[in-house]
Structures are given as C-alpha cells and as structure tokens.
Amino acid sequence: MQINMSPQFQPQRPALAARARVSVLPRRAGHGRLARALILVGTLWALACGTTEAETECEACLESGGTWQVVECTRNCALQDGSCYRDACPVPCAADSCGTCFSQSDCEAVDCAWHAQGEALWCTASS
C-alpha cells in the first residue's frame, strides 16, 4: 500500500490569522478581568457616595414647596414635636451634626449626648 504524500493531502498548518487570534485570547481575558474590576469599583463608589432614597425624597419635597420632617414630606411643618426642614435637607447623624440624630442609640453611637425631659427628646454635642 502506497501513501499519497502530495502537498494537497498533507496536513496543513493553521493560517497565520488563526494563530494570531489564538495568541490574542490571553490578552482579552486580562481585559475582561479589568472590566469586571472597574465595574466593581464603580458599583462600590456609587453605593458609598451616592445619594440615599431619603435624600432624594427630601430634595424633591423641598423643591415642590413642602417641608421635610424626619422621613416624610409635609406642608408647613404639619407634624408636631418634630424637626422640620424648610430650606435644606438634613445631614446624616454625625458628631458635627448631633441635632439630626433621632434616636438615643444613633446619638450615642456618634459620641453625642442624648437628653430626655418629659416627652421632649433631643441630641446635642457632648462637652
């Protein structure tokens, strides 16, 4: 039995373009990792630095002419015995903004002083 070894029957090497594509694949995998990392960083930044739903609701309330009280939009500070914001939304409870802390645990967690006198409750900077 004789084997035909003419060029048309010999195994062919992959074309140069196919080999080039194969060598690019590892670089593309690197780009995929980079893209995933950038998406992760962007998501974390948005979560850490983005506005909360309450801030957005407050801003919309004030822009419409309402007043913001703790967690709801009212007209002319309708809720009694509660903080009322007419011009600007409250800043988050923090040591430099104790007046925006509405619970004893939140107040004390940021090293502010909680006060209770009868039904009146408030938070101030500790001295």
N, C-alpha and C positions, 0 to 999 in steps of 0.2 A: 504494500500500500504506500502510495506516494502522497505527501502533504504538499499542497499548493502554497507556496510562500511568496507569491507575487504581492506587490505593495497594496493592492486593493483588498487583500484578505488578511493582512497583518493588523494586529490590534493598533488602534490609533490613540495617540495621547490626547488628553483634553485640550481644547483650543486655549489659546492664551487668555482670551476674555474670561473663560470659565475659571481658569486658575486664578486670575486677578480677583474675581468675585469671591472665591474661597478665602483668599488672603485678607479681604476686607472685613469678613464676618467678625473676627475678634474685636476690631475697632468699633463696629456698630454695637456690639454687646456693651462696650465701655460707654458709648453714648446713651444707651438705654439705662444704665446704672446712674449716669449723670442726670438724665432727665428725671428719673424717679427721685433722686436726692433733691433736685431743685423743686419738684412738686411737694415733697415732704417739708422742706424748709419753708416754702411759700404758705403751705397749709398751717404750719405751726406759727408762723408770723401772723397770719390772719386771725388765728384763734387768740393769740396773746395780745395783739394790738388792735384788733377790730372793735367796732362798737358793739355793745350788747343790745339785745332787743329792747330792754327797758330804756336805754339811752335814746334809741331811735324813736320809740313811742313818745318819750318826753319831748324831744325836739319837735316832733310833728304836732304834739299838743300845744306847745307854746307858739309855734308858727301859725296855728289856726286861731289864736286868741284865747286859748284856755289857760288854766293854771294846773301845775303838776303837784300832786300830793302823794307822797310815798310811792305808790305803784299804780296810780290811775289819774286820768285827765278829768278835771272838774272845771266848773265855771265859778269865778270869783271866790276861790278858796272855800268851797262849799262844805268840806269836811271840817268839823270842829276838832280842836285839840290835836292838830297835826301840822307838820311842816308844810309850808306852801311856797312854791317857786313860781314867780310871775315872769321873770326876765331870762333866767338861765337855768339849765338842768343841774341837779345836784351832782357833786363829785362823789366818787365812791368813798365809803367809810375808811378813813386812814388817820394816822396820828396828827396830820396837819389839817384835817377836816373832821374833827370829832362830832361836830353838830349834825353830820349826815349819817351817824350810826343810830339805828333804830331799835337795837336790842342790847341787852346787857352783855351778852356773850360777844357780839360784834364789837361793842365799845371797849370791853376789857381786852379783847384779842389784839387790838392795836395800841395798847397801853394808854387808853384814855380813862377818865373817871366817870362811872355811872352814878346818877343821882335819882333818888325817888323821894317825892314829897307828896303824900296823899296819892292822888291819881296822876300827878304830873311826873313824867319820866324824861330824863334828858342826859346827854353825854357831853362832857367838856374835856378840854386838855388837862391832863393831870399835872399837878405842880410839884 
